[in-house]
Amino acid sequence: MGPRLPRRHGRAMHSEVMIVGAGPVGLALANLLGRYGRDVTLLESRSRLIDYPRGVGLDDESMRSIQTMGLVEQVEPYTIPHHVMRLVNGRGETMVTNAPQGEPFGWPRKFGFIQPLVDQQLHEGLERFGNVRVLFDHTVTRSVDRGEHVEVTATVTEADGSTREQVFTADYLVGCEGGSSPTRKRMDVDFVGESPSTRWVVIDVNNDPLGAPNVYLGADPARPYVSIGLPHGIRRWEFMLFDDEPSERVEDDAFVAGLLADHVPDSSALDVIRRRVFTHHGRIASSFRQGRILIAGDAAHLMPVWMGQGWNSGMRDATNLAWKLASVLAGQADESLLDTYDVERRDHAKAMIDLSMTFGSVIKPTNRAVCAVRDTVSRAMNLSPRVKSYFADMRFKPMPFYAKGVIVSPDSLLPGEQERRRTSRFMSVRNAVDKQTPVGKQFIQPRVNTHEHTGVRLDDVIGPWWTVAAWGNDPARLFTQEERHQLEHMGARFVSFMSESQRPWAEREYAGSGTLVVGDTDGSLKGWFDRSAMGVVFLRPDRFVAAACLAQESGRALSALRVAMGATSVGSLRGSAAHGFAPQGPVGVSA
């Protein structure tokens, strides 16, 4: 089905969500909203997508979001999994190796990728949805929150070069236009942080003249550099420019050849794709939302490239925001749910900015005395296996954790806020292996079995919306009829996790309840419930744990969760996709 035009709102074209900017965040948000059945218009000032390489690192959380979009098969050909990164000094000594193992969220922890080709797949993915359209050559010049809707004025450039004005309206507007975001500027919010004056040149080449699958961050006082092997035989180099080297010098082939002379046998014979100068930034907006206008991705926060988290942080924004917009538009929750987008995303975005800035301060020094001290410290640290493991497994990277937002404290069962450490009086929790709360963290994604599927990733069988899952129990039997109606209002699905040996029995025993029985094939799910000392988990559409409790407390946890998300009363659903998910998703709870 091709895209349909927005419906009319007076003289203006109306959509539920207007997205400004067809970069990766705007495209991801549009795909997720399309999957959830919402009506979206995406406006882009350019005539086409940006076609030059930018981001090069994609993580497991982002791949899980792409899985939710239903675009894994389309994106995978433009990625390389298990990317190993090494921080080396000027002597070629490895200071830090970053090679995280395991796939807790269903995917390798790190990928190299070609951003323009992945972005193109996100764009083409929108063709699946008749409720999403992308309009190029539309430059937004004005956006005003009118209270009941947002009014947007755009300058449209026609094929013959002429221009005209077009007015749109939307229930919500999301600015995803990058670091110079006009939407953020019209919101008149601060963009707090710093923009160091250090400049870097990026050089991307075809037909990788090294051919080695490595990634090096070169903390070389002679000239700090980056060297990255990418898919499709592409190699990226980045070099720091000194103050007496004007940016225009990068257009000089001889200058570029000189930069690469110590890296390749013949630096004058390279198939250069592009060379661009850029500056690192570490900034975050003072607010991600004002009324019906929101910002996401680089429009909300900018970070240096060292940890490869700019693109991935934007994916986290889109994944967090999409289900909340869909829930409000479907009538499942009131607008207070949108406030939790800022509450939940801000701390982690700031933590990634700080980590990236810190990492840059290790790489960039050119004072040889400073570098000598740094190198001596790194050698001493590498003598400790625990320290080496800490960096290799990327445990220094802060994982998203929500202390406030759409969460329920696992001990008090109070909504909206929690502590990291458990304090329950129950013996089962006091004896738990893990005394940290499992709530506010992303749930694991092992491969599982069902009566229809064998060895598939968990998300592919439970669907893209709310899940209420119990270990060894039928969760449908843990709630009253009224509570089941509330879960149906949320669009939730009942799932029973079982050891694979118990799955046939459970499928017979729970056949009449509408519960999906999932076989735990390797003990991953059993281990999660065991370590957490929990029997029931409420999974949000973004796969974060909203609540976890002992089976007997399921009703209380549900009641608190509905308060935390600003859930509306049963019977208030609206729109053709009232449950907030796409037709291919779960069909809700059977009473």
Secondary structure, 3 states (H helix, E strand, C coil): CCCCCCEEECCEEEEEEEEECCCHHHHHHHHHHHHCCCCEEEECCCCCCCCCCCCCEEEHHHHHHHHHHCCHHHHHHHEEECCCEEEEECCCCEEEEECCCCCCCCCCCEEEECHHHHHHHHHHHHHHCCCEEEECCEEEEEEEECCCCEEEEEEEECCCCCEEEEEEEEEEEEECCCCCCHHHHHHCCCEEEECCCCEEEEEEEECCCCCCCCEEEEECCCCCEEEEEEHHHEEEEEEEECCCCCHHHHHCHHHHHHHHCCCCCCCCCCEEEEEEEEECCEEEECCCEECCEEECHHHCEECCCCCCCHHHHHHHHHHHHHHHHHHHHHCCECCHHHHHHHHHHHHHHHHHHHHHHHHHHHHCCCCHHHHHHHHHHHHHHCCCHHHHHHHHCCCCCCCCCCCEEEEECCCCCCEEECCCECCCCCHHHHCCCCCECCCCCECCCCEEECCCCCCEEHHHHHCCCCEEEEECCCHHHHCCHHHHHHHHHHCCEEEEEEEHHHHHHHHHHCCCCCCEEEEECCCHHHHHHHHHCCCEEEECCCCEEEEEECHHHHHHHHHHHHHHCCECCCCCCCCCCCCCCCCCCCCCCCC
